Structure formats: C-alpha cells, structure tokens
Amino acid sequence: MNARGERVIIGTMRPFHLSLLLFALTATAASALWAADEASLPAKLHPWGQFQPGARSMVRVTTETYNDQDQVVGTSVSDTTTTLVGVDKDEVTLEIDSCVEVVGKRFDGRPQTIKQGFHGELLSKDTKLSAPSDSQVVVDRQKIPCKVQQVECHGANGKTVTRIYYSTTVAPYVFKRESVSTDPDGKVSGESSMEVTSLEMPWNVLGELMSVVNVKTVRRCPKGTVTALEIICPEVPGGVVSRSSREVDASGRLVHRSVLELMEYSTRGQRHSLFPRKSRPRRQKAASRYEQ
C-alpha cells in the first residue's frame, strides 16, 4: 500500500515465489519416478502424465510483501497457465505462460517450454539414482507400503540429495520427500521437506465436490523459512487446486504471504472455470504456438 493506504499492484514476481509456483504445479507427484528405469513406470505418477495433450490449468497467485513494522508495502498478482504439450514414454512436455497485472493493465510474459521426467524434475545428465528399497508411510493412521529411493543432483551451485517415499498404486503416489542442498564447499545451503498429512478429504473444486489430499511443505535456507499448505486433487491437471504459504526471515519476521487459487482447468475439451466464459478476461497475443 502507498502512503495513503491505497492498494498497489506491483508487476514483479520474486524468483523465489516463481520457483515455489513451479513446484506447486508439479504438486506432490513431483519426484514420483525416481527409478533406474523410468520407462517401466506409469506416466500417471506425474501430475500431468495421465492427461491428453491440450489439457491445461490456470492458477492465480497473490503475494503480499511486509516491512519491518509488519505492514503491507506491496501486492503482486500473477496468473500462470500451464498447457500439456505431450507425453512420451519417459517425459512430459509443458508450456508455461505467465502474466502480471500492473495498475489494472495486464502484461504477458514470454511462454516457456519445459521437459520433465516422470519424476517431475527437469531432465539432467547429472542425476544419480540409488536402488529403491521397501518402506512404508503412515497417513491418517493408515500404513501404506511404498518404496524409498535416494536421488543426488549435481549443479554449478553444489548438489542436492533427496529421499523420496513413493507408491506406484496409491494416489497421490509421492507421500514424503526430504532434501538437503550443499554448496561446492560442502556447507548446507538449504533443506526442504514435503509430507502428505491427510487423504481423501472433500473439497469444492470450482463448484464440484472432489476428493483431495493435504500436503505440508517446509523450505529452510540461511535467509529464512517458507511454510506452505497445499490442496492436491489428482483429477485436476497439475494437481494443485489451492496453496497458502508464509515466508519469514532468519529472525522470524514475516516477509511474504502468498495464496494460490485454481481459476480454470480443462481436460478432454471440457472446461471448468471460476468465471463464466463471457466474463473471463481475454489476453491478446501477437502469436501463440499452442491454442489456449
């Protein structure tokens, strides 16, 4: 807000929140296929893998920024549309198109096309996979047999080691994930954990009562901590139908609050939207590779 207490729309999206959004789009199935032979695992373990090309979802993220006096100093609103381009035997191709709103005006970003393995990560030659072993997770007092596998990813900024607990038969497939990142000197630069906290909960998804799961994610780094609560519906492309997150700095001071809402999704030509078609905002583009 400005000095007069008016709400201001800031047309920038912090890189951290963009990465968190991409993480939400891959949902709880984001590392489901950490297996030595990806082609042997079903595509449905990826949150987009069970859908046909052309399926899409649109989410809106509203983020508030706070100052040292716990006052809102800015609000950013971002719409992101993700479209499924194709599913091959071992990868999913997505087109991600974002826009921001600045003082009532909308500005389109440049669409990005990404390829992911069925584990939900960007394909990389620097990924080392351990052999999976038998394990189990407990959700709502239910013991669920699963596999646990360790993944080691190397990059210019260090490496990340992740342990994933997943099932190939029980949705949402990935039930727990624990990651530790270290810099090139071996110093811990970040930690994260994801855990499914409840199963088969009812939720109103764009006017339809559907079965969802609840997920809690915590990310820690030297600068602070982000805690996110997500609602995941496997019947929706991308999975995520709602998310709320809270970011604090190293001293515990509130820095950002963010809310994600599912605005629209479509599968097999059927469109489900929060808005009637006649009132949906339309975006003008010079050209598009895929029909939205």
N, C-alpha and C positions, 0 to 999 in steps of 0.2 A: 504494500500500500504506500501511497505517497504521503506527503506531509499533511494533506487534508483528510487522510483516512480513506481515500478512494482506492478501489482495487485496480491494480495494474497488471496487465498481461505481459510477461517477458517472453520473447520469442526465442529463447535459447534453451537447450536441454543439456544438462551436465552429462559428460561422458559416463560418469558412474551410473546415473539413472538410465541412460540408454542401454548400458550393458545389463542392468538389472531387468529392463524391459525385455531384452532379447532372451535373458534367462527365463523370464516368465512365459514367453512364447513357446519355449521348449518344454516347459512345465515339468512335472515330476518324472516324466519318461526321458528326461534329458540325457541320461547316461545308461540307458537300459541295455544296450547291446555291447557291453564291454566283453566280448568273447573273441577267442582267437580266430574263429571262422564266422565273420559277420553274416555271410550269405546263408548260413544254416539257420539263422534266427528269423522269426517272422517280422515283417515290416510294421505290424501293428504295435510293436513296442515303442516305436517313435510316435509322438503325439500327432504327427501328420501322416504317418505311414499307412493307415487304414482307409484314407480318403482318396477320392479320384482327383486328377488334375483339374484345376479350376476352383476347388474348394478354397474358401478364404475366411478370414476373420478380421474385424476391425476393433481395436481397443483404444480407449482414451485414458491418458494418464495426466492427472492434475497434481502438481507438486508445489508445496509451499516452502519458502525459504525464511528462516528465522534469524534475528540478530541476537546480540548479547543480552538484550532485555526481554527475550522471548516474545518479540513482536514480529508479525509477518511483514517482511520487507519486499516480497515479490511472489508472484504466482505464475507458473508456466503451465500451459495446456498443450498437449501433444496428441495427435491422432496417428496411429500406425496401422496400416493394412498389410496383412501377410497373405500371399496367394501361393497355393501349391502349384508348382510348375510341372513336377513329375516325380515319380518314384521308380528307381531302378532296383536291381537285385541287391544292392548294398548301400544305396544312398538316396537321400531326399533333396530335391532342389526347390528352394523357396525364393520368392521375390518379396522384399520388404520395402514398403513405401511409406514415408513419414511426412507429416506436415505440422506446422505450428501456427498459432493464432496470435497476432500482434495488434492490439487495439482494434479488434473487430475485423481485421484483414487476415486472410489465410495465405500462407506461403508454402509451396510444395518443395520438398527436398528431392534429391536425386534417388531414384529407385536403386536398390542393391539386390543382386542375386547371389545367394549363398548356397553351398552344397554341404550337407551334413551326412555323416554316417548314421546308421540306425541308433547309435548311442546318443545322438543329438549334438555331438561336438563337430566343429569344423574339421574336415579331413586333413590329416597331417601324417607325414612320414616319421615324425619324431615321437611316436606314441608306443610305449612298451606295455604289454599286457601280461599279467600273470595268469596262471591256470586257475579257473574258478573252483571253489570248494563249497561243500554243503554248509548251510547255515539256516537260521530262522529269525524272523522278526515277530514282535508281539504288538498288535494294534487292536485297541478296544478289547483287550484280554484274549484276542484270538491269536493263536500261534500259527504263523504262516511259513511253511518251508520255502526256502529260497537259496540262491547262490550268492556268494560273496567273491568279488574279484578286485584286484588292485590294478590301477592304471597309473602310469608315470609319463607325464608330458614334459618335454624339454623345449625351451624357447630362449630368446635373447635375454630375457629378464630373469632367467632362472628355471626352476622346474616346479611342477605341481604333482603331488602324489594323492590319489583319490581311491577310497574304498567304497564300492557300490554294492548294495544289497538288493537283488532283483529277482523277480519271478517271471517266467515266460507264460504263465497261465492265469495269474490272478492280477486284475487291474488294481491300481494304476501301474503295476509292473515294477517300478523303482520305488522302494519303500524307505530307503535310507542311503545317505551319501555323506561322506566325511572327507574333506580335502585340506591339505596343508601345502602352502606355497613357500618356497625359499628363494632368496636372491642368489646370484652367482657365487657369493661368499659363503653360502650355506645358512644365512640368517633368515629366520622366519619372517616373511613379509605379509602373510595373510592366512586366515583359517576360515573355513565355512562348514556348515552342517545343514543337512536337509532331512526331515523326518515326516512321514505320514502319521498324523495324530488321530484320525478317525476315518471310518469307511462308511459308504452307503448312506450318506446324510441327504435329506431333501433340501433342494434349493430352487428358487424361482429364477430360471434362466430365460430372460426375455419373454416372460409371460407363461412359460411352460415349466411345470414341476418336474425336476430331473434329479437323478442320483449323483452325488458328488463326493469328493474326499477332501479333507482338510490337511493342509501341509504347512509346516513351520520351517522357515529358513533363517539362519543367523550367519552373517558375514562379519568377520573381525579383521581389522588391519591397524597398524600403528596410529592412523589418523582418527579412528573411531569404529563404531559398530552399526550395522544395519540389521534390523529385525523385520521380517516380512511374514505375513499370514496370507495364504492363498486358498482359493476355492478352485478345485480342478474337476472338470467334467470330461471324461474320455469321449463322449459323444459329440463334443464340440471341437472343430479343427484347432489344433494348438493347445487345447486343454484348458487354458486359464480363462475363467469367467469373472474372477474378482481377485484383487490383491490390495492389501494395505501394508505400508511399510513406514518405518520410523528410523531416522538416522541421527545418531548422537556423536559428538566428537570425543577425543580421548579423555576429557574431563567429565563427560556425561551430559554436556549441554546439548539441547535439541538444536539440530541444524536444518533438517528437512523432514517433511511429512509428505507421503505420496499415496494416492489412491488410483488404482486401475479399475476400469469398468469395461465390460464387454458391450459394445454398441451394436454389433451386427455379425452374423456369420451365415455362410451358405454352403450347402452340400447337395450334390445331385440336382442342381438347378433350383432347389428350394431355399428361399431367403428368409432369414429370421432377423428382425431388426427391432431396436428400441423405438425407432421413429417410423411413421407411415411413409411410404415411398414418396408421396407428393411433397412432404415437408423435409425430406432429407437434404442436407446441404450438398450441392454439387460442386465438384472441383474441375476446373478447366485445365487441360494439358495440351501441350503442343503435339505430343506423340506419346504412345504407350505401347510397350511390347506385348502386353497382355491385357485382355479385356477385364475391367474391374467389375 
